Amino acid sequence: MAKQADTDASYSPPLTLTPALLSQVAAIAEALGSWSARQAAQPSPRPASIS
């Protein structure tokens, strides 16, 4: 069981969550939310009728 603990202790995640990284994620989320709201407010284009 000790070997498993040693393996877990040597793991390092690919990213470290820092305040700067979290701020960037929040800015992207806000931009996507704003874009999504604008898309929802626009009327959807009517498909060309096939005849």
PDB file of N, CA, C and O in Angstrom, chain B, residues numbered from 101:
ATOM      1  N   MET B 101       0.824  -1.193   0.000  1.00  0.00           N
ATOM      2  CA  MET B 101       0.000   0.000   0.000  1.00  0.00           C
ATOM      3  C   MET B 101       0.869   1.258   0.000  1.00  0.00           C
ATOM      4  O   MET B 101       0.445   2.296  -0.508  1.00  0.00           O
ATOM      5  N   ALA B 102       2.066   1.181   0.557  1.00  0.00           N
ATOM      6  CA  ALA B 102       2.956   2.338   0.614  1.00  0.00           C
ATOM      7  C   ALA B 102       3.389   2.781  -0.777  1.00  0.00           C
ATOM      8  O   ALA B 102       3.597   3.970  -1.018  1.00  0.00           O
ATOM      9  N   LYS B 103       3.526   1.825  -1.692  1.00  0.00           N
ATOM     10  CA  LYS B 103       3.924   2.191  -3.048  1.00  0.00           C
ATOM     11  C   LYS B 103       2.879   3.084  -3.710  1.00  0.00           C
ATOM     12  O   LYS B 103       3.230   4.017  -4.432  1.00  0.00           O
ATOM     13  N   GLN B 104       1.605   2.807  -3.470  1.00  0.00           N
ATOM     14  CA  GLN B 104       0.541   3.631  -4.044  1.00  0.00           C
ATOM     15  C   GLN B 104       0.638   5.063  -3.508  1.00  0.00           C
ATOM     16  O   GLN B 104       0.465   6.022  -4.261  1.00  0.00           O
ATOM     17  N   ALA B 105       0.913   5.206  -2.218  1.00  0.00           N
ATOM     18  CA  ALA B 105       1.040   6.534  -1.629  1.00  0.00           C
ATOM     19  C   ALA B 105       2.215   7.288  -2.245  1.00  0.00           C
ATOM     20  O   ALA B 105       2.115   8.491  -2.487  1.00  0.00           O
ATOM     21  N   ASP B 106       3.327   6.600  -2.503  1.00  0.00           N
ATOM     22  CA  ASP B 106       4.471   7.244  -3.147  1.00  0.00           C
ATOM     23  C   ASP B 106       4.115   7.707  -4.553  1.00  0.00           C
ATOM     24  O   ASP B 106       4.523   8.792  -4.968  1.00  0.00           O
ATOM     25  N   THR B 107       3.362   6.901  -5.286  1.00  0.00           N
ATOM     26  CA  THR B 107       2.952   7.270  -6.640  1.00  0.00           C
ATOM     27  C   THR B 107       2.055   8.502  -6.598  1.00  0.00           C
ATOM     28  O   THR B 107       2.227   9.416  -7.403  1.00  0.00           O
ATOM     29  N   ASP B 108       1.111   8.537  -5.681  1.00  0.00           N
ATOM     30  CA  ASP B 108       0.218   9.685  -5.562  1.00  0.00           C
ATOM     31  C   ASP B 108       0.982  10.952  -5.203  1.00  0.00           C
ATOM     32  O   ASP B 108       0.654  12.033  -5.692  1.00  0.00           O
ATOM     33  N   ALA B 109       1.991  10.828  -4.356  1.00  0.00           N
ATOM     34  CA  ALA B 109       2.753  11.998  -3.924  1.00  0.00           C
ATOM     35  C   ALA B 109       3.579  12.585  -5.065  1.00  0.00           C
ATOM     36  O   ALA B 109       3.880  13.778  -5.053  1.00  0.00           O
ATOM     37  N   SER B 110       3.949  11.765  -6.052  1.00  0.00           N
ATOM     38  CA  SER B 110       4.774  12.275  -7.143  1.00  0.00           C
ATOM     39  C   SER B 110       3.947  12.868  -8.282  1.00  0.00           C
ATOM     40  O   SER B 110       4.509  13.427  -9.224  1.00  0.00           O
ATOM     41  N   TYR B 111       2.636  12.756  -8.209  1.00  0.00           N
ATOM     42  CA  TYR B 111       1.775  13.305  -9.261  1.00  0.00           C
ATOM     43  C   TYR B 111       1.769  14.821  -9.187  1.00  0.00           C
ATOM     44  O   TYR B 111       1.636  15.395  -8.106  1.00  0.00           O
ATOM     45  N   SER B 112       1.912  15.466 -10.331  1.00  0.00           N
ATOM     46  CA  SER B 112       1.741  16.910 -10.374  1.00  0.00           C
ATOM     47  C   SER B 112       0.776  17.234 -11.511  1.00  0.00           C
ATOM     48  O   SER B 112       0.985  16.800 -12.644  1.00  0.00           O
ATOM     49  N   PRO B 113      -0.262  17.983 -11.221  1.00  0.00           N
ATOM     50  CA  PRO B 113      -1.264  18.300 -12.241  1.00  0.00           C
ATOM     51  C   PRO B 113      -0.666  19.155 -13.352  1.00  0.00           C
ATOM     52  O   PRO B 113       0.322  19.855 -13.130  1.00  0.00           O
ATOM     53  N   PRO B 114      -1.256  19.107 -14.542  1.00  0.00           N
ATOM     54  CA  PRO B 114      -0.714  19.871 -15.661  1.00  0.00           C
ATOM     55  C   PRO B 114      -0.829  21.387 -15.473  1.00  0.00           C
ATOM     56  O   PRO B 114      -0.055  22.140 -16.063  1.00  0.00           O
ATOM     57  N   LEU B 115      -1.781  21.837 -14.662  1.00  0.00           N
ATOM     58  CA  LEU B 115      -1.961  23.269 -14.422  1.00  0.00           C
ATOM     59  C   LEU B 115      -2.044  23.528 -12.924  1.00  0.00           C
ATOM     60  O   LEU B 115      -2.531  22.695 -12.160  1.00  0.00           O
ATOM     61  N   THR B 116      -1.573  24.668 -12.531  1.00  0.00           N
ATOM     62  CA  THR B 116      -1.755  25.107 -11.157  1.00  0.00           C
ATOM     63  C   THR B 116      -2.798  26.210 -11.176  1.00  0.00           C
ATOM     64  O   THR B 116      -2.672  27.179 -11.925  1.00  0.00           O
ATOM     65  N   LEU B 117      -3.825  26.065 -10.355  1.00  0.00           N
ATOM     66  CA  LEU B 117      -4.871  27.075 -10.316  1.00  0.00           C
ATOM     67  C   LEU B 117      -4.365  28.294  -9.559  1.00  0.00           C
ATOM     68  O   LEU B 117      -4.178  28.253  -8.343  1.00  0.00           O
ATOM     69  N   THR B 118      -4.151  29.356 -10.280  1.00  0.00           N
ATOM     70  CA  THR B 118      -3.698  30.604  -9.693  1.00  0.00           C
ATOM     71  C   THR B 118      -4.791  31.653  -9.856  1.00  0.00           C
ATOM     72  O   THR B 118      -5.687  31.470 -10.680  1.00  0.00           O
ATOM     73  N   PRO B 119      -4.747  32.725  -9.111  1.00  0.00           N
ATOM     74  CA  PRO B 119      -5.742  33.785  -9.296  1.00  0.00           C
ATOM     75  C   PRO B 119      -5.750  34.325 -10.736  1.00  0.00           C
ATOM     76  O   PRO B 119      -6.814  34.654 -11.262  1.00  0.00           O
ATOM     77  N   ALA B 120      -4.594  34.417 -11.364  1.00  0.00           N
ATOM     78  CA  ALA B 120      -4.535  34.926 -12.744  1.00  0.00           C
ATOM     79  C   ALA B 120      -5.251  33.971 -13.695  1.00  0.00           C
ATOM     80  O   ALA B 120      -5.995  34.413 -14.569  1.00  0.00           O
ATOM     81  N   LEU B 121      -5.033  32.668 -13.533  1.00  0.00           N
ATOM     82  CA  LEU B 121      -5.689  31.688 -14.392  1.00  0.00           C
ATOM     83  C   LEU B 121      -7.197  31.712 -14.171  1.00  0.00           C
ATOM     84  O   LEU B 121      -7.962  31.658 -15.134  1.00  0.00           O
ATOM     85  N   LEU B 122      -7.629  31.791 -12.927  1.00  0.00           N
ATOM     86  CA  LEU B 122      -9.059  31.840 -12.639  1.00  0.00           C
ATOM     87  C   LEU B 122      -9.693  33.108 -13.216  1.00  0.00           C
ATOM     88  O   LEU B 122     -10.836  33.071 -13.669  1.00  0.00           O
ATOM     89  N   SER B 123      -8.974  34.214 -13.204  1.00  0.00           N
ATOM     90  CA  SER B 123      -9.487  35.454 -13.792  1.00  0.00           C
ATOM     91  C   SER B 123      -9.668  35.304 -15.302  1.00  0.00           C
ATOM     92  O   SER B 123     -10.649  35.789 -15.866  1.00  0.00           O
ATOM     93  N   GLN B 124      -8.725  34.636 -15.948  1.00  0.00           N
ATOM     94  CA  GLN B 124      -8.845  34.412 -17.390  1.00  0.00           C
ATOM     95  C   GLN B 124     -10.033  33.515 -17.705  1.00  0.00           C
ATOM     96  O   GLN B 124     -10.764  33.769 -18.661  1.00  0.00           O
ATOM     97  N   VAL B 125     -10.230  32.475 -16.915  1.00  0.00           N
ATOM     98  CA  VAL B 125     -11.375  31.579 -17.109  1.00  0.00           C
ATOM     99  C   VAL B 125     -12.680  32.359 -16.929  1.00  0.00           C
ATOM    100  O   VAL B 125     -13.622  32.184 -17.702  1.00  0.00           O
ATOM    101  N   ALA B 126     -12.733  33.216 -15.913  1.00  0.00           N
ATOM    102  CA  ALA B 126     -13.933  34.015 -15.671  1.00  0.00           C
ATOM    103  C   ALA B 126     -14.193  34.979 -16.826  1.00  0.00           C
ATOM    104  O   ALA B 126     -15.343  35.167 -17.226  1.00  0.00           O
ATOM    105  N   ALA B 127     -13.150  35.586 -17.361  1.00  0.00           N
ATOM    106  CA  ALA B 127     -13.314  36.515 -18.484  1.00  0.00           C
ATOM    107  C   ALA B 127     -13.837  35.782 -19.718  1.00  0.00           C
ATOM    108  O   ALA B 127     -14.704  36.299 -20.423  1.00  0.00           O
ATOM    109  N   ILE B 128     -13.325  34.598 -19.980  1.00  0.00           N
ATOM    110  CA  ILE B 128     -13.801  33.810 -21.119  1.00  0.00           C
ATOM    111  C   ILE B 128     -15.255  33.415 -20.914  1.00  0.00           C
ATOM    112  O   ILE B 128     -16.052  33.484 -21.850  1.00  0.00           O
ATOM    113  N   ALA B 129     -15.610  33.002 -19.705  1.00  0.00           N
ATOM    114  CA  ALA B 129     -16.988  32.615 -19.409  1.00  0.00           C
ATOM    115  C   ALA B 129     -17.939  33.795 -19.592  1.00  0.00           C
ATOM    116  O   ALA B 129     -19.037  33.629 -20.123  1.00  0.00           O
ATOM    117  N   GLU B 130     -17.526  34.979 -19.159  1.00  0.00           N
ATOM    118  CA  GLU B 130     -18.362  36.166 -19.331  1.00  0.00           C
ATOM    119  C   GLU B 130     -18.535  36.501 -20.804  1.00  0.00           C
ATOM    120  O   GLU B 130     -19.633  36.857 -21.233  1.00  0.00           O
ATOM    121  N   ALA B 131     -17.466  36.390 -21.581  1.00  0.00           N
ATOM    122  CA  ALA B 131     -17.548  36.678 -23.015  1.00  0.00           C
ATOM    123  C   ALA B 131     -18.474  35.683 -23.720  1.00  0.00           C
ATOM    124  O   ALA B 131     -19.276  36.073 -24.568  1.00  0.00           O
ATOM    125  N   LEU B 132     -18.363  34.414 -23.373  1.00  0.00           N
ATOM    126  CA  LEU B 132     -19.235  33.407 -23.980  1.00  0.00           C
ATOM    127  C   LEU B 132     -20.692  33.620 -23.561  1.00  0.00           C
ATOM    128  O   LEU B 132     -21.598  33.446 -24.376  1.00  0.00           O
ATOM    129  N   GLY B 133     -20.922  33.985 -22.332  1.00  0.00           N
ATOM    130  CA  GLY B 133     -22.280  34.247 -21.869  1.00  0.00           C
ATOM    131  C   GLY B 133     -22.884  35.440 -22.581  1.00  0.00           C
ATOM    132  O   GLY B 133     -24.054  35.411 -22.965  1.00  0.00           O
ATOM    133  N   SER B 134     -22.107  36.477 -22.759  1.00  0.00           N
ATOM    134  CA  SER B 134     -22.577  37.662 -23.470  1.00  0.00           C
ATOM    135  C   SER B 134     -22.899  37.334 -24.924  1.00  0.00           C
ATOM    136  O   SER B 134     -23.933  37.749 -25.447  1.00  0.00           O
ATOM    137  N   TRP B 135     -22.013  36.590 -25.569  1.00  0.00           N
ATOM    138  CA  TRP B 135     -22.229  36.191 -26.965  1.00  0.00           C
ATOM    139  C   TRP B 135     -23.484  35.333 -27.073  1.00  0.00           C
ATOM    140  O   TRP B 135     -24.294  35.525 -27.979  1.00  0.00           O
ATOM    141  N   SER B 136     -23.644  34.393 -26.155  1.00  0.00           N
ATOM    142  CA  SER B 136     -24.800  33.504 -26.178  1.00  0.00           C
ATOM    143  C   SER B 136     -26.100  34.293 -26.007  1.00  0.00           C
ATOM    144  O   SER B 136     -27.090  34.006 -26.680  1.00  0.00           O
ATOM    145  N   ALA B 137     -26.104  35.279 -25.117  1.00  0.00           N
ATOM    146  CA  ALA B 137     -27.301  36.091 -24.897  1.00  0.00           C
ATOM    147  C   ALA B 137     -27.643  36.888 -26.149  1.00  0.00           C
ATOM    148  O   ALA B 137     -28.813  37.019 -26.508  1.00  0.00           O
ATOM    149  N   ARG B 138     -26.617  37.421 -26.813  1.00  0.00           N
ATOM    150  CA  ARG B 138     -26.876  38.166 -28.058  1.00  0.00           C
ATOM    151  C   ARG B 138     -27.420  37.248 -29.143  1.00  0.00           C
ATOM    152  O   ARG B 138     -28.312  37.636 -29.898  1.00  0.00           O
ATOM    153  N   GLN B 139     -26.888  36.031 -29.223  1.00  0.00           N
ATOM    154  CA  GLN B 139     -27.362  35.074 -30.231  1.00  0.00           C
ATOM    155  C   GLN B 139     -28.823  34.702 -29.962  1.00  0.00           C
ATOM    156  O   GLN B 139     -29.614  34.579 -30.897  1.00  0.00           O
ATOM    157  N   ALA B 140     -29.175  34.526 -28.703  1.00  0.00           N
ATOM    158  CA  ALA B 140     -30.537  34.139 -28.344  1.00  0.00           C
ATOM    159  C   ALA B 140     -31.522  35.270 -28.624  1.00  0.00           C
ATOM    160  O   ALA B 140     -32.690  35.011 -28.912  1.00  0.00           O
ATOM    161  N   ALA B 141     -31.067  36.520 -28.544  1.00  0.00           N
ATOM    162  CA  ALA B 141     -31.943  37.667 -28.768  1.00  0.00           C
ATOM    163  C   ALA B 141     -32.213  37.907 -30.248  1.00  0.00           C
ATOM    164  O   ALA B 141     -33.202  38.548 -30.602  1.00  0.00           O
ATOM    165  N   GLN B 142     -31.353  37.404 -31.104  1.00  0.00           N
ATOM    166  CA  GLN B 142     -31.550  37.622 -32.545  1.00  0.00           C
ATOM    167  C   GLN B 142     -32.529  36.594 -33.077  1.00  0.00           C
ATOM    168  O   GLN B 142     -32.493  35.431 -32.675  1.00  0.00           O
ATOM    169  N   PRO B 143     -33.417  37.021 -33.993  1.00  0.00           N
ATOM    170  CA  PRO B 143     -34.297  36.036 -34.615  1.00  0.00           C
ATOM    171  C   PRO B 143     -33.479  35.081 -35.477  1.00  0.00           C
ATOM    172  O   PRO B 143     -32.536  35.483 -36.158  1.00  0.00           O
ATOM    173  N   SER B 144     -33.859  33.819 -35.430  1.00  0.00           N
ATOM    174  CA  SER B 144     -33.113  32.848 -36.227  1.00  0.00           C
ATOM    175  C   SER B 144     -33.460  33.036 -37.698  1.00  0.00           C
ATOM    176  O   SER B 144     -34.608  33.328 -38.034  1.00  0.00           O
ATOM    177  N   PRO B 145     -32.486  32.872 -38.565  1.00  0.00           N
ATOM    178  CA  PRO B 145     -32.770  33.030 -40.002  1.00  0.00           C
ATOM    179  C   PRO B 145     -33.702  31.927 -40.486  1.00  0.00           C
ATOM    180  O   PRO B 145     -33.611  30.776 -40.058  1.00  0.00           O
ATOM    181  N   ARG B 146     -34.590  32.304 -41.379  1.00  0.00           N
ATOM    182  CA  ARG B 146     -35.528  31.310 -41.917  1.00  0.00           C
ATOM    183  C   ARG B 146     -34.797  30.483 -42.970  1.00  0.00           C
ATOM    184  O   ARG B 146     -34.064  31.028 -43.795  1.00  0.00           O
ATOM    185  N   PRO B 147     -34.994  29.188 -42.941  1.00  0.00           N
ATOM    186  CA  PRO B 147     -34.358  28.362 -43.975  1.00  0.00           C
ATOM    187  C   PRO B 147     -34.989  28.641 -45.334  1.00  0.00           C
ATOM    188  O   PRO B 147     -36.178  28.943 -45.427  1.00  0.00           O
ATOM    189  N   ALA B 148     -34.192  28.540 -46.369  1.00  0.00           N
ATOM    190  CA  ALA B 148     -34.696  28.756 -47.718  1.00  0.00           C
ATOM    191  C   ALA B 148     -35.715  27.658 -48.023  1.00  0.00           C
ATOM    192  O   ALA B 148     -35.479  26.482 -47.743  1.00  0.00           O
ATOM    193  N   SER B 149     -36.832  28.050 -48.590  1.00  0.00           N
ATOM    194  CA  SER B 149     -37.845  27.039 -48.898  1.00  0.00           C
ATOM    195  C   SER B 149     -37.403  26.220 -50.106  1.00  0.00           C
ATOM    196  O   SER B 149     -36.838  26.747 -51.065  1.00  0.00           O
ATOM    197  N   ILE B 150     -37.665  24.965 -50.038  1.00  0.00           N
ATOM    198  CA  ILE B 150     -37.297  24.053 -51.123  1.00  0.00           C
ATOM    199  C   ILE B 150     -38.548  23.797 -51.946  1.00  0.00           C
ATOM    200  O   ILE B 150     -39.541  23.279 -51.434  1.00  0.00           O
ATOM    201  N   SER B 151     -38.497  24.164 -53.232  1.00  0.00           N
ATOM    202  CA  SER B 151     -39.661  23.901 -54.076  1.00  0.00           C
ATOM    203  C   SER B 151     -39.255  23.460 -55.448  1.00  0.00           C
ATOM    204  O   SER B 151     -40.112  23.195 -56.291  1.00  0.00           O
TER     205      SER B 151
END
